[in-house]
Amino acid sequence: MLLKIKKLNIENEGYKRRFSIQTVFINKMNIVSVMDYKGINEFLIREESSLSEKKFSLIKLNEGREVTDIIALGSAEEIFSDSKTEGKQLLNE
């Protein structure tokens, strides 16, 4: 089953950083944990990004021998409830 999330991308251009939101689909079976990520808001405020007003979560994904982190738009509770909502599923098991 796939879960649609909005991922925060941070591109470092040396003296300046660019932020963008990208829609990605992740396999729910690979999610290890989801937690609110308040530290990113402080970073976005320092970088004077308009995204600093939003809530973000840190999603940890198991990718075989590695655990990958994704910063996602939305609170941990929102992401968890989206993963349980039938209407949000793309593939049936």
DSSP file (Angstrom, degrees, kcal/mol; ACC not computed):
  #  RESIDUE AA STRUCTURE BP1 BP2  ACC     N-H-->O    O-->H-N    N-H-->O    O-->H-N    TCO  KAPPA ALPHA  PHI   PSI    X-CA   Y-CA   Z-CA
    1    1 A M              0   0    0      0, 0.0    27,-2.6     0, 0.0    28,-0.5   0.000 360.0 360.0 360.0 136.8    0.0    0.0    0.0
    2    2 A L  E     -A   27   0A   0     25,-0.2    88,-0.7    89,-0.1     2,-0.4  -0.782 360.0-153.7-105.3 147.7    1.3    3.4   -0.9
    3    3 A L  E     -A   26   0A   0     23,-3.0    23,-2.6    -2,-0.3     2,-0.5  -0.977  13.4-137.1-120.8 129.3    0.8    6.6    1.1
    4    4 A K  E     +A   25   0A   0     -2,-0.4     2,-0.3    84,-0.3    21,-0.2  -0.757  33.7 166.3 -87.7 124.8    0.9   10.0   -0.6
    5    5 A I  E     -A   24   0A   0     19,-2.9    19,-2.6    -2,-0.5     2,-0.6  -0.896  38.3-122.1-132.1 164.0    2.9   12.6    1.3
    6    6 A K  E     -A   23   0A   0     67,-0.4    67,-3.3    -2,-0.3     2,-0.3  -0.943  33.0-155.3-108.7 113.3    4.3   16.1    0.6
    7    7 A K  E     -AB  22  72A   0     15,-3.5    15,-2.6    -2,-0.6     2,-0.6  -0.692  11.5-129.8 -94.8 137.3    8.0   16.0    1.1
    8    8 A L  E     -A   21   0A   0     63,-3.1     2,-0.4    -2,-0.3    63,-0.4  -0.757  23.3-161.1 -84.3 123.6   10.2   19.1    2.0
    9    9 A N  E     -A   20   0A   0     11,-3.3    11,-1.9    -2,-0.6     2,-0.5  -0.901   4.1-164.5-105.6 134.9   13.2   19.4   -0.3
   10   10 A I  E     -A   19   0A   0     -2,-0.4     2,-0.6     9,-0.2     9,-0.2  -0.974   2.9-167.9-121.1 117.0   16.1   21.6    0.8
   11   11 A E  E     -A   18   0A   0      7,-2.9     7,-2.6    -2,-0.5     2,-0.6  -0.923  11.4-148.2-108.3 121.0   18.6   22.5   -1.9
   12   12 A N  E     +A   17   0A   0     -2,-0.6     5,-0.2     5,-0.2     3,-0.1  -0.785  17.2 178.8 -91.8 118.1   21.8   24.0   -0.7
   13   13 A E        -     0   0    0      3,-3.1     2,-1.5    -2,-0.6     4,-0.1  -0.091  51.9-105.2-107.7  32.9   23.2   26.6   -3.2
   14   14 A G  S    S+     0   0    0      1,-0.2    -1,-0.1     2,-0.0     3,-0.0  -0.624 111.0  24.6  84.1 -85.9   26.3   27.5   -1.1
   15   15 A Y  S    S+     0   0    0     -2,-1.5     2,-0.3     1,-0.1    -1,-0.2   0.589 130.4  36.0 -88.1 -11.2   25.3   30.9    0.2
   16   16 A K        -     0   0    0     -3,-0.1    -3,-3.1     2,-0.0     2,-0.4  -0.977  67.3-143.7-142.7 151.2   21.6   30.4    0.0
   17   17 A R  E     -A   12   0A   0     -2,-0.3     2,-0.4    -5,-0.2    -5,-0.2  -0.922   9.8-152.3-117.0 144.8   19.1   27.5    0.4
   18   18 A R  E     -A   11   0A   0     -7,-2.6    -7,-2.9    -2,-0.4     2,-0.4  -0.922   8.5-156.6-114.3 142.8   15.9   26.9   -1.6
   19   19 A F  E     +A   10   0A   0     -2,-0.4     2,-0.3    -9,-0.2    -9,-0.2  -0.939  17.1 165.4-119.8 139.3   12.9   25.1   -0.3
   20   20 A S  E     -A    9   0A   0    -11,-1.9   -11,-3.3    -2,-0.4     2,-0.5  -0.979  30.3-128.7-147.4 159.7   10.3   23.2   -2.2
   21   21 A I  E     -A    8   0A   0     -2,-0.3     2,-0.4   -13,-0.2   -13,-0.2  -0.944  25.2-172.6-112.1 130.6    7.5   20.8   -1.6
   22   22 A Q  E     -A    7   0A   0    -15,-2.6   -15,-3.5    -2,-0.5     2,-0.5  -0.976  22.7-127.9-125.7 135.1    7.3   17.6   -3.7
   23   23 A T  E     +A    6   0A   0     -2,-0.4     2,-0.3   -17,-0.2   -17,-0.2  -0.707  37.8 170.7 -81.1 127.2    4.5   15.0   -3.7
   24   24 A V  E     -A    5   0A   0    -19,-2.6   -19,-2.9    -2,-0.5     2,-0.5  -0.925  28.4-135.8-133.9 159.8    5.9   11.5   -3.2
   25   25 A F  E     -A    4   0A   0     -2,-0.3     2,-0.3   -21,-0.2   -21,-0.2  -0.974  23.3-172.8-118.1 127.0    4.4    8.1   -2.6
   26   26 A I  E     -A    3   0A   0    -23,-2.6   -23,-3.0    -2,-0.5     2,-0.6  -0.887  31.1-107.9-120.5 152.0    5.9    5.8    0.0
   27   27 A N  E >   -A    2   0A   0     -2,-0.3     3,-1.8   -25,-0.2     4,-0.3  -0.667  22.1-148.0 -77.2 120.5    5.2    2.2    0.9
   28   28 A K  G >  S+     0   0    0    -27,-2.6     3,-1.4    -2,-0.6    -1,-0.2   0.807  95.4  65.4 -59.5 -29.7    3.4    2.2    4.2
   29   29 A M  G 3  S+     0   0    0    -28,-0.5    -1,-0.3     1,-0.3   -27,-0.1   0.710  97.4  56.0 -67.2 -18.6    5.0   -1.2    5.1
   30   30 A N  G <  S+     0   0    0     -3,-1.8    32,-3.4    31,-0.1     2,-0.4   0.492  78.2 113.3 -92.0  -4.2    8.4    0.6    5.2
   31   31 A I  E <   +C   61   0A   0     -3,-1.4    30,-0.2    -4,-0.3     3,-0.1  -0.566  35.5 174.8 -74.9 123.1    7.5    3.2    7.8
   32   32 A V  E     -     0   0A   0     28,-3.4     2,-0.3    -2,-0.4    -1,-0.2   0.854  65.2 -16.7 -90.9 -46.3    9.4    2.7   11.0
   33   33 A S  E     -C   60   0A   0     27,-1.2    27,-2.6     2,-0.0    -1,-0.4  -0.991  47.9-153.7-157.8 158.7    8.2    5.8   12.8
   34   34 A V  E     +C   59   0A   0     -2,-0.3     2,-0.3    25,-0.2    25,-0.2  -0.991  24.7 166.3-135.6 127.3    6.5    9.2   12.4
   35   35 A M  E     -C   58   0A   0     23,-1.8    23,-3.1    -2,-0.4    -2,-0.0  -0.989  42.6 -95.5-141.5 150.8    7.1   12.0   14.9
   36   36 A D  E     -C   57   0A   0     -2,-0.3     2,-0.5    21,-0.2    21,-0.3  -0.382  33.4-153.4 -61.0 141.5    6.4   15.8   15.0
   37   37 A Y    >   +     0   0    0     19,-2.6     3,-0.6     1,-0.1     4,-0.4  -0.764  27.7 160.8-124.3  83.7    9.5   17.7   13.9
   38   38 A K  T >>  +     0   0    0     -2,-0.5     4,-0.9     1,-0.2     3,-0.9   0.734  65.4  73.4 -77.0 -23.1    9.4   21.1   15.5
   39   39 A G  H 3> S+     0   0    0      1,-0.2     4,-1.5     2,-0.2    -1,-0.2   0.792  87.4  62.6 -62.0 -29.0   13.1   21.8   15.0
   40   40 A I  H <> S+     0   0    0     -3,-0.6     4,-2.6     1,-0.2    -1,-0.2   0.832  95.7  60.2 -67.8 -30.4   12.6   22.3   11.2
   41   41 A N  H <> S+     0   0    0     -3,-0.9     4,-2.2    -4,-0.4    -1,-0.2   0.905 103.4  49.7 -64.8 -40.8   10.4   25.3   11.9
   42   42 A E  H  X S+     0   0    0     -4,-0.9     4,-2.2     2,-0.2    -1,-0.2   0.907 112.0  49.3 -62.2 -41.7   13.3   27.1   13.8
   43   43 A F  H  X S+     0   0    0     -4,-1.5     4,-1.8     1,-0.2    -2,-0.2   0.920 111.0  49.1 -62.0 -45.5   15.6   26.4   10.8
   44   44 A L  H  <>S+     0   0    0     -4,-2.6     5,-2.8     1,-0.2     8,-0.2   0.839 109.1  52.9 -66.5 -33.4   13.0   27.7    8.3
   45   45 A I  H ><5S+     0   0    0     -4,-2.2     3,-1.5     3,-0.2    -1,-0.2   0.934 108.8  49.5 -65.6 -45.4   12.5   30.9   10.4
   46   46 A R  H 3<5S+     0   0    0     -4,-2.2    -2,-0.2     1,-0.3    -1,-0.2   0.851 112.1  48.7 -60.3 -33.9   16.3   31.5   10.3
   47   47 A E  T 3<5S-     0   0    0     -4,-1.8    -1,-0.3    -5,-0.2    -2,-0.2   0.422 112.3-124.1 -86.1   1.3   16.2   31.0    6.6
   48   48 A E  T < 5 +     0   0    0     -3,-1.5     2,-0.3     1,-0.2    -3,-0.2   0.882  51.7 163.9  57.4  43.4   13.3   33.4    6.2
   49   49 A S    > < -     0   0    0     -5,-2.8     3,-1.4     1,-0.1    -1,-0.2  -0.705  45.9-136.7 -92.4 142.8   11.1   30.8    4.5
   50   50 A S  G >  S+     0   0    0     -2,-0.3     3,-0.8     1,-0.3    -1,-0.1   0.636 100.6  72.6 -70.1 -13.0    7.4   31.2    4.2
   51   51 A L  G >   +     0   0    0      1,-0.2     3,-1.8     2,-0.1    -1,-0.3   0.526  68.4  92.9 -77.9  -5.8    7.1   27.5    5.1
   52   52 A S  G <  S+     0   0    0     -3,-1.4    -1,-0.2     1,-0.3    -7,-0.1   0.692  77.7  61.0 -65.1 -17.4    8.0   28.3    8.7
   53   53 A E  G <  S+     0   0    0     -3,-0.8    -1,-0.3    -4,-0.1    -2,-0.1   0.611  91.1  88.8 -82.1 -13.1    4.3   28.6    9.6
   54   54 A K  S <  S-     0   0    0     -3,-1.8     2,-0.4    -4,-0.1    -3,-0.0  -0.366  78.6-116.4 -85.5 162.2    3.5   25.0    8.6
   55   55 A K        -     0   0    0     -2,-0.1    19,-3.3    20,-0.0     2,-0.3  -0.806  33.2-169.1 -96.4 141.6    3.7   21.8   10.7
   56   56 A F  E     - D   0  73A   0     -2,-0.4   -19,-2.6    17,-0.3     2,-0.3  -0.917   8.9-156.7-130.4 156.7    6.2   19.1    9.7
   57   57 A S  E     -CD  36  72A   0     15,-2.6    15,-2.8    -2,-0.3     2,-0.6  -0.919  17.1-130.3-128.2 155.5    6.9   15.5   10.6
   58   58 A L  E     -CD  35  71A   0    -23,-3.1   -23,-1.8    -2,-0.3     2,-0.5  -0.944  23.9-165.1-106.6 118.2   10.0   13.3   10.5
   59   59 A I  E     -CD  34  70A   0     11,-3.1    11,-2.4    -2,-0.6     2,-0.5  -0.905   5.5-154.4-106.0 126.8    9.2    9.9    8.8
   60   60 A K  E     -CD  33  69A   0    -27,-2.6   -28,-3.4    -2,-0.5   -27,-1.2  -0.897  13.1-165.2-101.9 126.3   11.8    7.2    9.2
   61   61 A L  E     -CD  31  68A   0      7,-3.1     7,-2.6    -2,-0.5     2,-0.6  -0.924  17.6-134.5-115.4 134.4   11.7    4.6    6.4
   62   62 A N  E     + D   0  67A   0    -32,-3.4     5,-0.2    -2,-0.4     2,-0.2  -0.780  25.1 175.9 -84.8 118.4   13.3    1.1    6.4
   63   63 A E  E >   - D   0  66A   0      3,-3.2     3,-1.0    -2,-0.6     2,-0.8  -0.548  58.0 -83.7-122.3  64.7   15.1    0.6    3.1
   64   64 A G  T 3  S+     0   0    0      1,-0.3    -1,-0.1    -2,-0.2     0, 0.0  -0.634 115.5   3.9  76.6-108.7   16.8   -2.7    3.6
   65   65 A R  T 3  S+     0   0    0     -2,-0.8     2,-0.3    -3,-0.1    -1,-0.3   0.499 128.2  63.5 -88.6  -4.7   20.0   -2.1    5.4
   66   66 A E  E <   - D   0  63A   0     -3,-1.0    -3,-3.2     2,-0.0     2,-0.5  -0.833  66.1-143.9-120.6 156.4   19.4    1.7    5.8
   67   67 A V  E     - D   0  62A   0     -2,-0.3     2,-0.4    -5,-0.2    -5,-0.2  -0.991  24.0-160.5-115.5 123.1   16.9    3.9    7.6
   68   68 A T  E     - D   0  61A   0     -7,-2.6    -7,-3.1    -2,-0.5     2,-0.4  -0.816   7.0-140.6-106.1 142.1   16.1    7.0    5.6
   69   69 A D  E     - D   0  60A   0     -2,-0.4     2,-0.4    -9,-0.2    -9,-0.2  -0.846  15.5-172.9-102.5 137.6   14.5   10.2    7.0
   70   70 A I  E     - D   0  59A   0    -11,-2.4   -11,-3.1    -2,-0.4     2,-0.7  -0.998  18.3-142.8-126.9 132.2   11.9   12.2    5.1
   71   71 A I  E     - D   0  58A   0     -2,-0.4   -63,-3.1   -63,-0.4     2,-0.3  -0.862  29.8-169.6 -92.8 118.5   10.6   15.6    6.3
   72   72 A A  E     -BD   7  57A   0    -15,-2.8   -15,-2.6    -2,-0.7     2,-0.4  -0.847  25.7-112.4-116.1 145.9    6.9   15.6    5.5
   73   73 A L  E    S+ D   0  56A   0    -67,-3.3   -67,-0.4    -2,-0.3   -17,-0.3  -0.600  82.4  43.2 -73.0 128.6    4.3   18.4    5.5
   74   74 A G  S    S-     0   0    0    -19,-3.3    -2,-0.2    -2,-0.4     2,-0.0  -0.238  91.8 -71.1 116.1 155.3    1.8   17.8    8.2
   75   75 A S     >  -     0   0    0     -2,-0.1     4,-2.2     1,-0.1     5,-0.2  -0.297  45.3-109.0 -74.4 164.1    1.7   16.7   11.8
   76   76 A A  H  > S+     0   0    0    -20,-0.3     4,-2.6     1,-0.2     5,-0.2   0.885 121.0  53.4 -60.3 -39.1    2.5   13.1   12.8
   77   77 A E  H  > S+     0   0    0      2,-0.2     4,-2.6     1,-0.2    -1,-0.2   0.897 107.9  50.0 -64.4 -40.6   -1.1   12.7   13.8
   78   78 A E  H  > S+     0   0    0      2,-0.2     4,-2.2     1,-0.2    -2,-0.2   0.916 112.9  46.2 -63.7 -43.4   -2.3   13.9   10.3
   79   79 A I  H  X S+     0   0    0     -4,-2.2     4,-1.8     2,-0.2    -2,-0.2   0.911 112.9  49.8 -67.0 -41.6    0.1   11.5    8.5
   80   80 A F  H  X S+     0   0    0     -4,-2.6     4,-0.9     1,-0.2    -2,-0.2   0.922 112.1  47.4 -63.0 -43.7   -0.9    8.6   10.7
   81   81 A S  H  X S+     0   0    0     -4,-2.6     4,-1.0     1,-0.2     3,-0.5   0.868 109.4  54.3 -68.3 -34.4   -4.6    9.2   10.1
   82   82 A D  H  < S+     0   0    0     -4,-2.2     3,-0.4     1,-0.2    -1,-0.2   0.863 104.6  55.1 -63.3 -34.9   -4.0    9.5    6.4
   83   83 A S  H  < S+     0   0    0     -4,-1.8    -1,-0.2     1,-0.2    -2,-0.2   0.739 111.4  44.6 -71.5 -20.7   -2.3    6.1    6.4
   84   84 A K  H  < S+     0   0    0     -4,-0.9     2,-0.4    -3,-0.5    -1,-0.2   0.589  88.7 103.8 -95.8 -13.3   -5.4    4.6    8.0
   85   85 A T    ><  -     0   0    0     -4,-1.0     3,-1.0    -3,-0.4     4,-0.4  -0.565  62.5-148.9 -77.5 126.7   -8.0    6.3    5.8
   86   86 A E  G >  S+     0   0    0     -2,-0.4     3,-1.5     1,-0.2    -1,-0.1   0.874  93.7  59.8 -61.3 -40.2   -9.4    4.0    3.1
   87   87 A G  G 3  S+     0   0    0      1,-0.3    -1,-0.2    -3,-0.0    -5,-0.0   0.697  99.4  58.2 -65.5 -19.0   -9.9    6.8    0.6
   88   88 A K  G <  S+     0   0    0     -3,-1.0   -84,-0.3    -6,-0.2    -1,-0.3   0.552  81.0 108.2 -88.0  -8.7   -6.3    7.6    0.5
   89   89 A Q    <   -     0   0    0     -3,-1.5   -86,-0.1    -4,-0.4     3,-0.1  -0.464  44.3-173.2 -75.6 139.8   -5.1    4.1   -0.5
   90   90 A L  S    S+     0   0    0    -88,-0.7     2,-0.4     1,-0.3    -1,-0.1   0.787  71.9  32.2 -97.3 -36.7   -3.8    3.7   -4.0
   91   91 A L  S    S-     0   0    0    -89,-0.2     2,-0.3     2,-0.0    -1,-0.3  -0.946  75.1-133.6-124.1 142.8   -3.3   -0.1   -4.1
   92   92 A N              0   0    0     -2,-0.4     0, 0.0     1,-0.1     0, 0.0  -0.730 360.0 360.0 -93.9 145.6   -5.3   -2.7   -2.4
   93   93 A E              0   0    0     -2,-0.3    -1,-0.1   -92,-0.0    -2,-0.0   0.478 360.0 360.0 -79.9 360.0   -3.6   -5.5   -0.5
